[in-house]
Amino acid sequence: MPGYASPSDGSFSLASIDSAADNTGRELPTSETVGETKQDKQVGLFYFLWLGEHDYNDDDRTRFVPPLDVTKILSADPEAGYKPDSGVWGKYGVMHHWGEPLFGYYHSRDEWVVRRHVEMLTHAGIDFLFFDTTNASIYEENAKILARLRADEKRVRR
C-alpha cells in the first residue's frame, strides 16, 4: 500500500496517503467525489478492545495463541465452511479473524499497535469511538491505554 512502511522495521508513516483501496481493487471516494469536510458533521467508528483477550491456550493466561484465520482456512480447504466439526476450526471458543490485520495478530494492550491505530484514526478525522461492551466485559485496562495514547496524540498535534 502506498505510504505504509513495513511494520517489521519499527516505523509507520501516514505521510502522503490520499487514497485507499482494498485487496479487490475497490477504492474509497476522494474529496473530489464527495466534497470537502462538513464542519457540522462528526464521524464515529466502532473500535473493539477485546483483541487477544480470549486467545489463551491455558488457564493462567501465559500462552497467547493467535486467532485462527478464516481466509487461510478456506484457502486451504474451500469446503471447510460445510464441515463445522472439522478440526481446522479449532476447539470451541477459539477466536477467528477474516484475515490478518495490517500489523499482524495483536493484543489490544499492545501499545505500538494501538498508537498506530490512534495515528490512523486522527489522520482519518475520526471524531469519536464506540466501544463494544455488550458481553459483560468492558476491557477497562485496554480502554485506558487507548485514551492515554489518544491524549498523547492530541498533545503532539497542538
Buried (B, 14 or more C-beta within 10 A) or exposed (E): EEEEEEBEEEEBEBEEBEEEEEEEEEEEEEEEEEEEEEEEEEEEEEBEBBBBBEBEEEEEEEEEBEBBBBEEBBEEEEEBEEEEEEEEBBEEEEBEBEEEEBBEBBBBBBEEBBBBBBBBBBEEEBEEBEBEEEEEEBBEEBBEBBEEBBEEBEEEEE
